[in-house]
Amino acid sequence: MSPLYARHKRATLAIATAVAAGALISTGLATSANAQTPAAGSAAAKPLAAAPTALSAAARTTLIQKAQADAAGTAQQIGLGAKEKLVVKDVVKDADGTVHTRYERTYAGLPVLGGDLVVHTARSGRTEGVTKAARSAIKVASLKPQITAAKAAQQAVSAARTLGSAKSSADGARKVIWAGSGKPVLAYETVVGGLQDDGTPNQLHVITDAATGKKLFEYQGIENATGTGKTLYSGTVSLTTTQSGSSYNLTDASRGGHKTYNLARKTSGKGTLVSSSTNSFGTGTASSSSSDQTAAADAAYGAQETWDFYKSAFGRSGIKNNGVGAYSRVHYGNAYVNAFWDDSCFCMTYGDGDGNTDPLTSLDVAGHEMSHGVTANTAGLDYSGESGGLNEATSDIMGTGVEFYANNAKDPGDYLIGEKININGDGTPLRYMDKPSKDGGSADYWSSSVGNLDVHYSSGVANHFFYLLSEGSGAKTVNGVSYDSPTKNGSKVTGIGRDKALQIWYKALTEYMTSTTDYSDARAATLSAASDLYGSSSTEYATVKAAWAAVNVTS
C-alpha cells in the first residue's frame, strides 16, 4: 500500500509499500456539468425527432390498451406461432410518432422467460422492426415434466445455500418456458426466500430443466433502494442502497455490488456493513465517533460517482471493466491521516485524519484511490521512479475528472487535490495541478533527477501537463478558482478542454503504457492516443506535443 501524505507538514502514520496499491499522500516530504463529452468514435446523440416524449398517465394507458387489443394481430404479423400470445408490458413514443411497444410472451399459457420483445411501429402504423430477446422460435416437444415441482424446489434451495444464503425456503415451483439461452425448453422457476450472505433478503430465482433436473439459470430478484447520504464534503446526496428486512445497508447492486464497511478503528478485516433503519446515512457534520456514518456516506457517494464517471466517459464498467464492484472501508485506525487502495483486497480504505474529525473521504480522494485500481488492472505502472509518478498522476487526473463529472455544488470541480480534507491543517490543498511546486515539494518540470523524488512529488510533471493540455497556460479562473500556469520554455499553450484531455490520457493508459513507462514513454503514448482519436495533423495532437514541451518533456 502506498500512502497518500508526507510527514513534512503534519505527523502521519506510514504504511509499508506493496505492489498494486496506491494512496493519496507520501511518507516523505509533502510531495505530492454531469454530462461528459462522448468518447471519440462513440455514437452521436439521437436526433431530437427520435427522442422519447413525456407521456401523461392517460396517454400511456391509452397506448397500452390499444396495443393489447391489437396483440393477436401483432403476434401474427411478426410471425409468432399459434400457441404464442403477447402481453403488453410498456410503451414508449418518440417525438416523430414512432412507438416502441414492449411485450412479454406466453406459450400454451405458460410464461416464456427470455421471450420478451419490442415492436417498433412508425407513425403511419407500419411495423419497422422487432427486437427479440430470444432468437429461436418458441416451440417445445412436450408440456409434461419429467421431474416434480417439489424436486425442482428442493434443488433450488440447495443452490441458494451453496451461495451462502441462510434460512432458505421456497414456496413451490411454477412451470415456464425457458428461452433465455439456446433451444427453448419446458422448465420450472423457483423463487427461494430467506437471507443472502450479508443479511439482505433473498429472492433467488432458479430455473430448472423440467426434463433433466439440470439448473439452467439463476438470478437475484432483490434490487436497490434509494437512500439519502448526509455527507461531510458533498452535502445531501442520493445513495443507492439495499433493503434488508426493516433496515437498509450501503450495498450498491447497480454498481457491481459495491459495499461500504465500518472498521471502527481497527486496521484489519472488512469491518461491519454500514446499515440504517431509516435509509438515511450520516449527519453532514464531523464527528470523532467511530460509529458515525457520515464518512461512510461520503465514501459510498465517491464510489458511485467514480463508477458512473468511468462508465460515462470511457464506457468502463467498474475498476476491472468486468462489472464487479470493489468495497470501501471507513474509520481505519486511530487518527490515521491517509487513504489507500489495495489491489489484493480490491478495496479502498479511509482514515479519519487528525483528531478523527477530518476523514479522507472527499470526492477527489475517492476517485484518486479507485483509479489506482484501474491503473493496476491496465498499465500496471510500477510504483517507483518516473512510472510511480505517472501512477500517482493518473489517480490525480482521474480523481479530478470524477469531481468535475459529479458537478456537486458543495464540491465543484477544480484542479486542486484534497482541497476539502484539510490535511495540512491550514485549509490548503494537498496538491496543485496548475503549478505543482506550490505544495512545497512537487516538480513543475521534468529533469533527469525527477525519478529520484517520492512518487507524490514526481507526479507533478504529469499533473502539470494535464492541466496545460486541458486549460492552457497563464492566468485563468475555473469554477471560481484562480490558476496561473507557467511553462518551462516560456511558450503559450492553448488548452483543448478537459474532456478531450481525459480521453487522451485514458487511451494512453489502457492501450500504450506499460509497467515501466517513464515520462518520455508517456509522451509517446499520449501522442499515439491523440493520433488515434483525432488524427496526427489535428490541433489535439499538436497541443499534446506542446504541453509536454512546456513541462520539459521532449523527444
C-alpha positions in Angstrom: 0.0 0.0 0.0 1.4 3.4 -0.9 0.4 6.2 1.5 -1.0 9.5 0.4 0.5 12.1 2.7 4.0 13.2 3.8 5.5 13.8 7.2 6.7 17.2 6.0 3.8 19.3 7.4 2.0 17.1 9.9 2.9 13.8 11.5 1.3 10.8 9.9 1.4 7.0 10.0 3.5 5.3 7.4 2.3 2.2 5.5 4.5 -0.4 4.1 4.6 -0.2 0.3 3.1 -3.2 -1.6 2.6 -3.9 -5.3 -0.6 -2.7 -7.0 -1.7 -0.4 -4.2 -1.9 3.4 -4.1 -2.6 6.1 -1.7 -3.0 9.9 -1.8 -0.1 11.0 0.3 3.5 10.2 0.8 5.7 9.3 3.7 8.5 11.7 2.7 8.2 15.4 2.3 4.9 16.9 1.3 5.2 16.0 -2.3 2.9 15.3 -3.5 -21.7 19.6 -15.7 -22.6 16.0 -15.0 -22.5 15.4 -18.8 -19.3 14.1 -20.3 -18.2 14.6 -23.9 -18.8 11.3 -25.7 -15.6 9.4 -26.4 -14.3 9.6 -29.9 -16.0 7.0 -32.0 -19.0 6.7 -29.7 -22.5 7.0 -31.1 -23.7 10.6 -31.5 -26.7 11.7 -29.6 -30.0 10.8 -31.2 -31.7 13.4 -33.4 -34.4 15.3 -31.5 -37.1 13.7 -33.6 -36.1 10.3 -32.3 -36.0 11.3 -28.6 -38.7 9.9 -26.4 -41.6 12.2 -25.4 -43.1 12.5 -22.0 -46.5 10.8 -21.9 -49.2 11.6 -19.5 -50.6 8.7 -17.5 -53.8 8.7 -19.5 -51.9 8.8 -22.9 -49.7 5.9 -21.8 -52.7 3.9 -20.6 -54.5 4.5 -23.9 -51.4 3.3 -26.0 -51.1 0.2 -23.8 -54.8 -0.6 -24.1 -54.7 -0.2 -27.9 -51.6 -2.4 -28.2 -53.1 -5.1 -26.1 -56.3 -5.0 -28.1 -54.2 -5.5 -31.3 -51.9 -8.1 -29.7 -53.2 -11.1 -31.6 -52.8 -9.4 -34.9 -49.4 -8.1 -34.0 -48.3 -11.7 -33.0 -49.4 -13.0 -36.3 -47.8 -10.1 -38.2 -44.4 -10.6 -36.7 -44.6 -14.4 -37.3 -45.3 -15.9 -33.9 -46.8 -19.4 -33.6 -50.4 -20.3 -32.9 -49.6 -21.2 -29.3 -47.9 -17.9 -28.6 -49.6 -14.8 -27.2 -48.3 -11.3 -26.4 -48.9 -9.3 -23.2 -48.0 -5.6 -23.3 -45.5 -4.5 -20.7 -44.6 -1.0 -21.6 -44.7 1.6 -24.4 -42.5 4.5 -25.4 -43.4 7.1 -28.0 -40.9 9.3 -29.8 -41.3 12.8 -30.9 -41.6 11.8 -34.6 -44.6 9.5 -33.7 -42.7 6.2 -33.7 -44.0 3.9 -31.0 -41.9 1.2 -29.3 -44.1 -1.4 -27.6 -42.5 -3.9 -25.2 -44.2 -7.3 -24.8 -43.9 -10.4 -22.6 -44.8 -13.6 -24.3 -46.7 -16.8 -23.4 -46.6 -20.3 -25.0 -49.6 -22.6 -24.4 -50.5 -20.4 -21.5 -47.1 -20.7 -19.8 -44.8 -17.6 -19.3 -41.9 -17.5 -21.7 -38.8 -16.4 -19.7 -36.5 -14.7 -22.2 -39.3 -14.3 -24.7 -39.8 -10.6 -24.3 -39.6 -8.4 -27.4 -40.1 -4.9 -28.6 -42.1 -4.0 -31.7 -41.1 -0.7 -33.4 -44.0 1.0 -35.2 -43.8 4.1 -37.4 -46.3 6.9 -37.2 -48.0 5.5 -40.3 -48.7 2.3 -38.4 -46.1 0.3 -40.4 -44.0 -2.1 -38.4 -40.4 -1.0 -38.8 -38.7 -3.9 -36.9 -38.8 -6.2 -33.9 -36.1 -6.6 -31.2 -36.3 -10.0 -29.6 -34.6 -11.4 -26.5 -34.8 -14.9 -27.9 -33.7 -15.6 -31.5 -35.0 -19.2 -31.6 -38.6 -20.0 -32.4 -40.6 -20.9 -29.3 -41.6 -24.5 -29.6 -41.2 -27.4 -27.2 -41.9 -31.1 -27.9 -43.9 -31.8 -24.7 -45.5 -29.8 -21.9 -45.3 -32.8 -19.5 -42.5 -32.5 -17.0 -40.2 -35.5 -16.1 -39.4 -34.3 -12.6 -41.7 -33.0 -9.9 -42.1 -29.4 -8.9 -41.1 -30.4 -5.3 -37.8 -31.8 -6.6 -37.1 -28.7 -8.6 -37.8 -26.5 -5.5 -35.5 -28.7 -3.3 -32.7 -28.4 -5.8 -33.2 -24.6 -5.9 -33.0 -24.3 -2.2 -29.7 -26.3 -2.2 -28.3 -24.0 -4.9 -29.2 -20.9 -2.7 -27.5 -22.5 0.3 -24.4 -23.1 -1.8 -24.3 -19.4 -2.4 -24.3 -18.7 1.3 -27.9 -17.9 1.8 -29.4 -18.6 5.3 -32.9 -19.7 6.3 -33.5 -20.6 2.6 -37.0 -21.7 1.7 -39.1 -22.0 -1.5 -42.9 -21.6 -2.0 -43.0 -24.3 -4.7 -42.1 -24.1 -8.4 -44.1 -22.9 -11.4 -43.9 -24.3 -14.9 -42.5 -21.9 -17.5 -40.8 -22.0 -20.9 -37.1 -21.1 -20.6 -35.9 -19.3 -23.7 -33.1 -17.3 -22.2 -30.4 -19.3 -23.9 -30.2 -21.9 -26.6 -33.2 -24.0 -27.6 -36.4 -23.2 -25.6 -37.3 -25.9 -23.0 -40.0 -26.7 -20.5 -38.7 -25.6 -17.1 -39.6 -24.8 -13.5 -39.0 -21.4 -11.9 -38.5 -21.5 -8.2 -38.1 -18.4 -6.0 -36.0 -19.1 -2.9 -36.6 -16.8 0.1 -34.5 -16.3 3.3 -31.4 -14.2 3.6 -28.4 -13.6 1.5 -24.9 -13.9 3.0 -24.8 -10.3 4.1 -28.3 -10.4 5.7 -30.1 -8.9 2.7 -33.4 -10.6 1.9 -33.2 -13.3 -0.7 -35.2 -13.7 -3.8 -33.1 -16.1 -5.8 -34.9 -17.2 -9.0 -33.7 -20.6 -10.1 -34.6 -22.1 -13.5 -34.6 -25.9 -13.6 -35.0 -28.1 -16.7 -38.3 -29.9 -16.2 -37.0 -33.0 -18.2 -33.5 -33.4 -16.7 -33.5 -31.5 -13.4 -30.4 -29.5 -14.6 -30.1 -26.0 -13.3 -30.3 -23.7 -16.3 -30.1 -20.2 -14.8 -30.4 -18.2 -11.7 -30.7 -14.5 -10.8 -31.3 -12.4 -7.7 -34.6 -10.6 -7.5 -33.8 -8.2 -4.7 -32.9 -4.8 -6.2 -31.7 -1.5 -4.9 -33.4 1.2 -2.9 -32.6 4.9 -3.0 -31.3 6.3 0.3 -30.0 9.6 1.5 -26.4 10.4 2.4 -25.7 13.5 4.6 -22.1 13.8 3.7 -19.4 16.0 5.2 -18.0 17.2 1.9 -20.7 16.9 -0.7 -23.9 17.9 1.1 -27.0 15.8 1.0 -26.9 13.3 -1.8 -28.8 10.3 -3.1 -27.2 6.9 -2.4 -28.2 3.5 -4.0 -28.8 1.1 -1.1 -30.2 -2.3 -0.4 -33.1 -3.1 1.9 -32.5 -5.9 4.4 -35.7 -6.7 6.4 -36.7 -3.5 8.2 -33.3 -1.8 7.6 -31.1 -0.7 4.7 -27.4 -1.1 4.1 -24.8 0.6 1.9 -24.7 -2.1 -0.8 -25.0 -0.8 -4.3 -26.1 -3.7 -6.5 -26.4 -1.4 -9.5 -22.7 -0.7 -9.5 -21.2 -4.2 -9.2 -22.3 -4.8 -5.6 -20.1 -2.1 -4.0 -20.3 -2.2 -0.2 -19.2 0.2 2.5 -17.9 -1.1 5.8 -17.1 0.4 9.1 -13.7 -0.7 10.6 -14.4 1.1 13.9 -10.8 2.0 14.4 -9.4 -1.5 13.5 -6.7 -1.9 10.9 -7.6 -5.3 9.6 -10.6 -7.2 8.3 -13.6 -5.9 6.5 -15.5 -4.4 9.4 -19.3 -4.2 9.7 -21.5 -3.4 6.7 -23.0 0.0 7.3 -26.8 -0.1 7.8 -29.6 2.2 8.9 -33.2 1.7 9.9 -34.3 4.9 8.0 -32.3 4.6 4.8 -30.5 7.8 5.7 -26.8 7.8 6.5 -24.7 10.4 8.3 -25.4 13.8 9.8 -23.5 16.1 7.5 -21.1 17.2 10.3 -17.7 15.9 11.5 -17.7 13.5 14.5 -14.9 11.7 16.3 -17.2 8.7 16.9 -16.2 5.5 15.2 -19.9 4.7 14.7 -20.7 7.9 12.9 -22.0 7.2 9.4 -21.0 10.5 7.7 -17.7 9.2 6.5 -19.5 6.1 5.1 -21.9 8.3 3.2 -19.0 10.2 1.7 -17.2 7.0 0.7 -20.3 5.4 -0.8 -21.1 8.6 -2.8 -17.5 8.8 -4.0 -17.7 5.1 -5.1 -20.9 5.6 -7.1 -19.7 8.8 -8.8 -16.4 7.2 -9.7 -18.2 4.2 -11.2 -20.5 6.5 -13.2 -17.6 8.7 -14.4 -15.7 5.8 -15.8 -18.9 4.4 -17.4 -20.0 7.7 -18.9 -16.6 8.9 -20.0 -15.0 5.7 -21.2 -17.7 3.0 -21.2 -15.7 1.2 -18.5 -17.8 -1.0 -16.2 -16.0 -1.0 -12.9 -12.3 -0.9 -11.9 -11.5 -4.2 -13.8 -14.1 -3.4 -16.5 -15.9 -6.6 -15.6 -18.9 -5.2 -13.9 -17.7 -6.2 -10.4 -17.6 -3.5 -7.7 -14.9 -3.0 -5.1 -15.6 -2.2 -1.5 -14.8 0.7 0.9 -13.7 0.7 4.5 -14.0 3.8 6.7 -12.8 4.7 10.2 -9.5 2.9 9.6 -7.1 3.1 12.6 -6.9 5.9 15.1 -6.3 9.4 13.8 -4.9 7.9 10.6 -4.1 10.7 8.2 -4.2 8.8 5.0 -6.3 6.8 2.4 -5.2 4.0 0.2 -6.2 1.5 -2.5 -5.1 -2.2 -2.0 -5.4 -4.4 -5.1 -5.0 -7.5 -3.0 -8.3 -6.9 -1.3 -9.8 -4.9 -4.2 -10.8 -2.2 -1.7 -10.5 1.4 -0.7 -9.6 2.4 2.8 -10.0 5.8 4.5 -8.6 7.2 7.7 -10.3 9.8 9.8 -7.4 12.4 9.9 -6.0 14.2 12.9 -8.4 14.1 15.9 -10.5 11.7 13.9 -12.6 14.6 12.6 -11.2 15.1 9.1 -11.9 11.8 7.3 -10.1 11.5 3.9 -13.3 10.7 2.1 -13.8 13.7 -0.2 -14.9 13.1 -3.8 -11.5 13.6 -5.5 -9.8 11.4 -2.9 -12.3 8.6 -3.6 -11.7 9.0 -7.4 -8.0 9.0 -6.8 -7.9 5.8 -4.8 -10.2 3.8 -7.1 -8.2 5.0 -10.1 -5.1 3.3 -8.6 -7.1 0.1 -9.1 -7.8 1.0 -12.7 -4.0 1.6 -13.2 -3.2 -1.7 -11.5 -5.6 -3.6 -13.8 -4.4 -1.8 -17.0 -0.9 -0.4 -17.5 0.3 -1.7 -14.1 2.7 1.2 -13.7 5.4 0.3 -11.2 5.1 2.4 -8.0 8.6 3.7 -8.1 10.6 6.3 -10.1 9.0 8.0 -13.1 6.5 5.3 -13.6 5.4 5.7 -10.0 4.9 9.4 -10.6 2.8 8.6 -13.6 0.8 6.2 -11.5 0.1 8.9 -8.9 -0.6 11.5 -11.5 -3.1 9.1 -13.2 -5.1 9.0 -9.9 -5.0 12.7 -9.5 -6.1 13.2 -13.1 -9.0 10.8 -12.9 -9.9 12.0 -9.4 -10.2 15.4 -10.9 -12.3 14.0 -13.7 -14.7 12.4 -11.1 -15.0 15.7 -9.3 -16.0 17.6 -12.4 -18.3 14.8 -13.6 -20.2 14.8 -10.3 -20.9 18.6 -10.7 -21.7 18.8 -7.0 -22.4 22.4 -5.8 -20.8 21.7 -2.4 -17.6 20.4 -4.0 -17.3 22.0 -7.5 -14.7 20.6 -9.9 -11.2 22.1 -9.7 -7.6 21.3 -10.4 -6.7 21.1 -6.7 -6.2 17.7 -5.0 -7.6 17.1 -1.5 -8.7 20.7 -1.0 -11.6 19.6 1.2 -9.8 17.3 3.7 -7.6 19.9 5.4 -4.7 17.6 5.5 -2.2 20.4 6.1 -4.2 21.9 8.9 -4.4 25.3 7.3 -7.1 24.8 4.7 -4.7 24.5 1.8 -4.9 21.7 -0.8 -2.6 18.7 -0.8 -1.5 19.2 -4.4 -1.9 21.8 -7.2 -2.1 20.8 -10.9 -1.6 24.2 -12.5 1.7 24.8 -10.7 2.6 21.7 -8.6 5.6 23.3 -6.8 3.1 25.4 -4.8 2.8 22.4 -2.4 6.5 22.9 -1.4 7.9 19.7 -3.0 6.4 18.7 -6.3 8.1 19.1 -9.6 6.7 21.5 -12.2 9.0 20.3 -14.9 10.9 17.1 -15.9 14.6 16.8 -15.1 17.0 13.9 -15.1 16.6 13.7 -11.3 12.8 13.7 -11.1 12.6 10.0 -10.9 14.6 10.2 -7.6 11.7 12.1 -5.9 8.9 10.5 -4.0 6.2 9.5 -6.4 3.8 12.0 -5.0 6.3 14.7 -6.0 7.4 13.4 -9.3 3.7 13.2 -10.3 3.8 16.9 -10.6 5.2 16.8 -14.1 2.2 14.8 -15.4 -0.3 16.8 -13.4 1.1 20.0 -14.8 1.0 18.5 -18.4 -2.7 17.5 -17.9 -3.6 21.0 -16.6 -1.9 22.7 -19.6 -3.5 20.3 -22.1 -6.9 20.9 -20.6 -6.9 24.6 -19.7 -3.7 26.1 -21.2 -1.0 28.3 -19.7 -1.3 31.7 -18.0 -4.0 33.1 -15.7 -7.5 31.6 -15.7 -10.5 31.2 -13.4 -12.5 27.9 -13.4 -15.5 27.5 -11.1 -14.3 30.4 -9.0 -10.8 29.1 -8.5 -7.9 31.2 -9.9 -5.0 29.5 -11.7 -1.8 30.7 -13.3 0.2 28.0 -15.0 3.7 28.7 -16.2 5.7 26.8 -18.9 9.4 25.8 -18.8 10.1 27.1 -22.3 8.1 30.3 -22.0 5.6 29.1 -24.6 1.9 29.9 -24.6 -0.3 26.8 -24.6 -4.0 26.9 -25.5 -5.9 24.0 -23.9 -8.1 21.6 -25.8 -10.6 21.1 -22.9 -10.6 18.7 -20.0 -12.9 16.1 -21.7 -10.6 15.6 -24.6 -7.5 15.5 -22.3 -9.2 12.8 -20.3 -9.9 10.7 -23.4 -6.3 11.0 -24.5 -4.9 10.1 -21.1 -7.2 7.1 -20.6 -6.5 5.7 -24.0 -2.8 6.1 -23.5 -3.0 4.4 -20.1 -5.1 1.5 -21.2 -3.5 0.9 -24.6 0.0 2.3 -24.8 1.5 2.5 -21.3 3.2 -0.5 -19.6 4.6 -1.2 -16.1 7.9 0.6 -16.8 6.6 3.7 -18.8 8.6 6.8 -18.0 7.9 10.4 -19.0 9.4 10.0 -22.4 7.3 6.9 -23.0 4.2 8.7 -21.6 4.7 11.5 -24.2 4.8 8.9 -27.0 1.8 7.1 -25.5 -0.3 10.2 -25.4 0.7 11.3 -28.9 -0.3 7.8 -30.2 -3.6 8.2 -28.3 -4.2 11.7 -29.7 -3.4 10.5 -33.2 -5.8 7.6 -32.9 -8.6 9.8 -31.5 -8.2 13.0 -33.5 -5.5 12.5 -36.2 -1.8 13.2 -36.3 -2.5 16.6 -38.0 -5.1 17.7 -35.5 -5.0 20.5 -33.1 -5.3 18.0 -30.2 -2.2 16.2 -31.4 -0.2 19.4 -31.7 -1.4 20.5 -28.2 -0.3 17.2 -26.6 3.2 17.8 -28.1 3.2 21.5 -27.0 2.1 20.7 -23.4 4.8 18.1 -23.0 7.4 20.5 -24.3 6.1 23.1 -21.8 6.9 20.7 -18.9 10.3 19.9 -20.4 9.5 16.5 -21.8 10.6 16.3 -25.5 11.6 13.6 -27.9 
